[in-house]
Amino acid sequence: MTTALDEPNVAISDDVLTRSERPLISVVIPLYNEEESIPHLCSALTGALQRYGKPYEIIIVDDGSQDRSFELLAEQAQRDPHLTVIQLRRNFGQTAAFAAGFNHARGDVVITMDADLQNDPDDVPLLMAKIDEGYDIVSGWRKDRQDRFLDRRLPSMIANRLISNVTDVRLHDYGCSLKAYRRDVLQHVRLYGELHRFIPALASQAGGTVTEVPVNHRARQYGRSKYGISRAVRVALDLITVWFLGGYSTRPIHVFGTLGLISAAGGFVIGLYLTFLKLGMGQSIGTRPMLQLAVLLAVIGVQLITMGLLGEMMTRTYFESQDKPIYIVRRVVSKSDTQES
């Protein structure tokens, strides 16, 4: 198989993209405009994986870089049979780059990390040790983080606490890209938007067991960060999505219906109060703002309940039309299996 690329003078040969030995580890790295880091990244990562001594592959996804990143990566791929380079046609974002890497990964364990050399490749054995203990997801914890406090660490601390409380997956550092996933759990995770930060929570919803381990963190040596404090709004919106998918994706009526009943009940109570004032006290209620509020709450309540019913219909259409199960089996044990073994 030969991969055709937009650049006519650069191609990755068949012996690079196809290997006969199935890897145990697939390292997936999204990359955008990191030409200065690439030689050091490839050298450090290859050295760490060779010292670990397990079969591996490296998949680097070039997310539409505008510098010489892809040319440098292609040259590295020509020399290293363990390296696969995927070039996206434009900058789709880190979530899409992760998804592309996951789709091409063949290893039993998928390890993710950043390309900016802030993650330490020598921490791979720490993650694998936890995987060997039986965990499905191992998250790195940058306990001694080498970033500015005000605009990087402080927002991250707040976000980590909020995400942990909402998803009930307690991690100190959701933002650390250095993570390890068992393939059989990761294959049930579907990524959209910018949900890459919540992969541990999404994988946990698929039945995966989660833990974390302290890892090294280095100060950025080359280039500049692609992320700032402005991403807080996106994180908040994505968190709402993860919360809904995790708890109510198969029962949306429980969200919209509950809110609708609360709203309608509020309108009903206010209506009873106004009725008492009109009939019992003889007061005029036609110009009272509370009358408008009662009507508004009642209408909103009906609309929310209707949205919940429509959501239920869409959920059933989604699962039944594609024959998707609403559960995931970890293992099946029976007496006949025991006897056969």
N, C-alpha and C positions, 0 to 999 in steps of 0.2 A: 504494500500500500504506500503510495506516495502522496503527500499532502501538498496541494497546490496553494501557493501564497500569492498575495498581490504583488510583491516585489519579484520581478523576473529573474534577478541574479541571486536570489537566496532561496534555498530549498533544504528541507530536512529529509535525509535519505531514509530508505526503508529499514535499514539495520539499526537506525536510531529510534524510530517510532515503534518498532515491533521487536520484542524480546521473547525468547523462548522460556526463560525462567520467570515463573510467577513471583512477584515481589511480596514480601511480608508487609513492607511499609511503603506507602505512597505519600510523599511530601508534596503538598500543594501550596504554591506561593503565588498570590496575585501581585502584579507589578505594574507601576505606572511612572514613567519618567525617572528611572533609577540607574542611568547609565554608569554613574560613578561607582555605584555599589556592586554592580553585577560581577566583576572579576573576583572581588573579595567574598561575595556571597557564595558563589559556586565553589570556590576553593575551601572555605570554612565548612560549608554544608557537606561537601563530598568527603572531606577529611573526617568529620564527626561520624557520618554514616558508615564509612569504611572501618573506623575503629570499633563501632558497635557490632559489626560483623554479621548483620542479618541482610537477606536479600531486600533490595530497595529500588525505588524509582523516584525521580524528581520531576514534578510537573510544574513548570512556571508559565503562568498565564499573563501575557502582555495585554493589558487592558487599554489598547489604543494609544500607546506612548507616542509622543511627538518628538522625542529625541532619538538617539541611536540605540536605544535599549534592545529593540528586536534584532538588529544586526549583530550586536554583541552576543545576545543569547543564541542566535543561530550558529555563530562561530563556536560557542561553547558546546552546543548540541552535536556538532560535527565531530568533536573530539571525545565526547562523553556518551557512551551508549546507554547510560542510566537516565539521561536527561531528555525530556520531551518539552518542546516549546509550543505553546498555543497562542496564536495572535488573533485577537478580536478585531473586527473591522473598525470599531470606534470605541470610545470610552463609555462602557456600559455601567461602570461602577463596581465596587468591590464585591457586592453580593453576586452579581452576574459572573464575575471572574472566578469566585469560589465555586459556583455551580458548574461552570465549564470544567474546572479542574476535577471536581468530584465525578463528573460524568466520564472522564477519561481515566480515572484512577482504577488500578487493578489490585491494589494491595488489600490485605485483610484489615489493616489499620491505616487510617488516613490521618496524617499530621499536617496541620496548617501553621503557617508562620508568615511574618511580614518580610519584605525584601530589603528593608532599610538597615539591616544588621543590628537592630536594637534587640531582637530575640537572639538567644545564644543556641546555636545548633547542638552544642554539647549537652544541652538539657534533654535531648531526645530520649536517652536511656531512662531519665527520671519519669517521663510520661509513660514509656513502655513498661516500666516496673509496675506502675499502677494498673495498666491494662492487664498485665499478667496476674495481678491479684484478683481480677474478675470484674473490674469496672468497665463500663461501656464508653464513658466520656470522661476525659481527664483535661481539666482546664489549668493553664498556667496562671500563677499569681505573681505579678510583679511587686513583690513585697518591698523592695528597695527601688522604687521607680525613679528613673533618671530623667524627669521632665519638670517643666516649670509648674509651680504649685497653683497659682491663681487661675490660669486659663486652661490647664490640662488636668492636673491631679484633683483639684477640688471639684470641678464638675463631674469628673469620673467617679469620685467617691459618692457623691450624691446620687448619680445615676445607678451605680452598683447597688446601693441600699434600696432604692426604689424598685429596681428590676427584681431584686431578690424577694422583696415583700409581695410584689404583684404575682410573680411566676411561681413562688414558693420553691425555687431552686437557689439555694444559698451559696453564692460565690462572692469572693472579695473583688474579683477583677474580670468582669464580663468583656472589657475592652481588649484584653490581651489576646493577640492572634495565635499565640503558641498553644495549640490544643491538639488532643488526640481523640479519634473516634473509631469505634468498631464499625466496619463497613455495613454489617447487617442492621445496625441501628440507623446509620446515616442515610441509608437508601430510602427510609421512610420520611425523610425530611425534604420538603419542597420549599425552595427559596424564591422569594419575590421581593420587589422593592429594595429595602436596605435591611433585611432581616438577618444578615450574617452575624450581627452582634448577639443575636438571640438563639444561635444554633444549639447551645447546651440546653436551653429551656425547651426548644422545639423537639430536640432528641429525647429529652426527659419525658415529654408528653407521649412519645412513641414507646415508652417503657424502658428507656435506658437509665442505668445507674450512673450518677455523676459524683465526681470528687475533684479536688484541686490539689496542686502541689506548688510550692514556692519555686520560682525560676529566676534566673539572672535577667537583668535588664540593663542595656547599655545606652549611653547618650548617643543621639544621632550624629554620625560622622560625616555623611555626605547628603547633599540635596536639602530639601526642606519638607516639613510635614504637609500632607495633603488635607489635613482635618483641623478644624478649629472649634471654638465654642458655639458656632452657629449650628452645629449638628444636633444641639440639644433638642430643638423643636422636632427634628426628624426622629430622634430616639424616642421622644414622648409619644408621637403618633404611632410609631412601630410597636411600642409597648402596649398600646391599646389593642392593636391587631393581634399580638401574641396572646394577650389576656383573653380576648374573645375566642380565638382559635383553640386555645387550650381548654377553656371551660365550657364554651357554648356553641362550638361550630356545628354540633349535631342537634342542638336544642335552642335555637335562637329565640323561640317564644318565651323562654325563661328570662331572657334579658329584657326584650321589648315589652313582653306581657307584664312583667313585674313593674317596670317603669310606667306602663300605661295604666295599670290598676292603681298605682300610687297617685298618679295625676288625676285620674277620674274620681278616686275617692276624695282627694282634696277639693275638687270642684263640687262634689256631692255635699260634703260637709259645709262648705261655704254657702251652697244653695239652701241647705236646711236652715242655716243661721239667718239668711236674708228672708226666707219664707216666714220664720218666726217674727222677724222685725215687721214684716208687712202685715201678716194676719193677726199676730198676737199683740203687737205694739202699735199698729196703725201708722207706722212710719213709711215714708216714700223711699223706695229703693231704686227707682228708675235711673237716677243720675249717679249712683254710687259706683266707684271704680271696682268694688268687690264683686259686683254683678258681672262685669266684663271679665274679671279674673276667673270667676266660677265657670262661665261659658268657655273661656279659653282652655282651662284645665280639662274640662270634659271633652272638648274637641281633640286636644292633644292626646288624651288618654285613649280615645277611640283610634286615632291614627297610629299610635305606638302599638296597640294590640293588633291592628291590621298589618303593620309592618312585620310583627312577629309571625303571624300566620303566613304571610307571603314568604318570609325567610324559611319557615318550616317546609313549604312546598318546594322552594328552590333547593334546600338541603336534600330532600328526598330525590329530587330529579338528578342532582349532582351524583349522589352515591349509587342510585339504582341504574341510571343510564350508562354509567361506566363500570358497573359491577364492582364498586369499591367497597371493601369491608369497613366496618366501623370499629374494628378491633385489630390487634396485632398479637399473634401467638409467639411466646418466647420459646416454649418447648412442649412436647407431648410425651408423657410417660405412661406406658401400659404394661400389664403383666406379660403379654405376648412379646413385647419388645425385650423385656428382661430375659425371658426364656430363650429367645433367638440369639441374644448376645452371649 
